[in-house]
């Protein structure tokens, strides 16, 4: 994820993580159709292909990740609005991982929607 974020800078990158239980087994690097430094939208055909592959492998979608190339690993107001809207439309209740590239050392943080806001999760193995 970190290498994907670095390669994609100055634009946000996005992708999916799949696995079993809480163990990530596969990373799917997506294309940000917005090509923006402050927002992302996973290319729909890639998203469908990724989800079919996840199902074919007997895995679960565990997380959506994206980068903040000029910011910290904290969710923006837009991140929250998009996640809430996605859930209202029947989307996934998954972990949202944000990669912050601002500062001397990159950050990786995970968040889960709880009510109308994000709750931070402890990520292990990163």
C-alpha positions in Angstrom: 0.0 0.0 0.0 2.8 2.4 0.9 4.6 1.8 -2.4 1.3 2.3 -4.3 0.8 5.6 -2.4 4.3 6.8 -3.2 4.1 5.8 -6.9 0.8 7.6 -7.2 1.7 10.9 -5.6 0.9 13.7 -5.9 -2.6 12.1 -6.5 -4.5 9.9 -4.0 -4.4 6.2 -4.7 -7.0 3.6 -3.7 -7.4 -0.1 -3.5 -8.9 -3.0 -1.6 -7.6 -5.6 0.9 -9.1 -9.1 1.1 -8.5 -12.1 3.3 -10.0 -14.4 5.9 -11.0 -13.3 9.4 -8.7 -10.4 10.2 -5.7 -11.7 8.1 -5.1 -9.8 4.9 -4.1 -12.2 2.1 -4.4 -10.1 -1.0 -4.0 -6.5 -2.1 -5.8 -5.0 -5.1 -4.2 -1.8 -6.3 -6.9 0.3 -7.9 -7.0 3.3 -10.3 -8.3 6.6 -9.0 -10.5 7.9 -11.8 -10.5 11.4 -10.2 -6.7 11.8 -10.5 -6.9 14.3 -7.6 -4.6 15.1 -4.7 -7.6 15.4 -2.3 -10.2 12.7 -3.4 -10.5 9.3 -5.0 -13.0 7.1 -6.8 -12.1 3.5 -7.5 -12.5 2.7 -11.2 -15.8 0.8 -11.4 -14.7 -2.0 -13.8 -11.6 -2.6 -11.6 -13.8 -2.7 -8.5 -16.1 -5.3 -10.1 -13.1 -7.4 -11.3 -11.6 -7.2 -7.8 -14.8 -8.2 -6.1 -15.3 -11.2 -8.5 -11.7 -12.3 -7.8 -12.2 -12.0 -4.1 -15.4 -14.1 -4.3 -13.7 -16.7 -6.6 -10.9 -17.1 -4.1 -13.3 -17.6 -1.1 -12.0 -14.4 0.5 -13.8 -11.5 2.2 -13.4 -7.8 1.5 -11.7 -6.5 4.6 -10.7 -2.9 3.9 -10.7 -0.1 1.4 -7.5 2.0 1.4 -6.5 5.3 0.1 -3.8 7.8 0.5 -3.5 11.4 1.5 -0.3 12.4 -0.4 -0.1 15.9 1.2 -1.9 15.1 4.5 -2.0 13.0 7.5 -3.6 9.6 8.0 -6.8 11.1 9.4 -10.1 10.9 7.6 -11.2 14.1 5.9 -14.8 15.3 6.1 -15.3 14.1 2.5 -13.9 10.6 3.5 -16.6 10.5 6.2 -19.4 11.7 3.9 -18.5 9.2 1.2 -18.3 6.3 3.6 -21.6 7.2 5.2 -23.3 7.5 1.8 -21.8 4.2 0.6 -23.1 2.4 3.7 -26.6 4.0 3.3 -26.7 2.7 -0.3 -26.0 -0.8 0.9 -22.2 -0.7 0.6 -19.6 -2.4 2.7 -19.1 -2.1 6.4 -15.3 -2.5 6.2 -12.2 -0.9 7.6 -11.0 2.3 5.9 -7.2 2.5 5.9 -5.6 5.9 5.2 -2.0 6.3 4.2 -0.7 9.8 5.2 2.5 10.9 3.3 2.9 14.3 4.9 5.8 14.6 7.3 9.1 12.8 7.7 7.6 9.4 8.2 4.5 7.9 6.4 1.5 6.9 8.6 -1.0 4.1 8.2 -4.2 4.3 10.3 -7.4 2.3 10.2 -11.0 3.5 10.9 -14.4 1.8 11.1 -17.7 3.6 10.8 -19.5 3.7 14.1 -22.8 5.6 14.1 -22.2 8.8 12.2 -18.4 8.9 12.6 -15.2 7.0 12.4 -13.7 5.0 15.2 -10.0 4.3 15.0 -8.8 0.7 15.0 -5.4 -0.6 16.0 -3.6 -2.0 13.0 -1.1 -4.8 13.4 1.6 -5.9 11.1 2.2 -2.5 9.4 
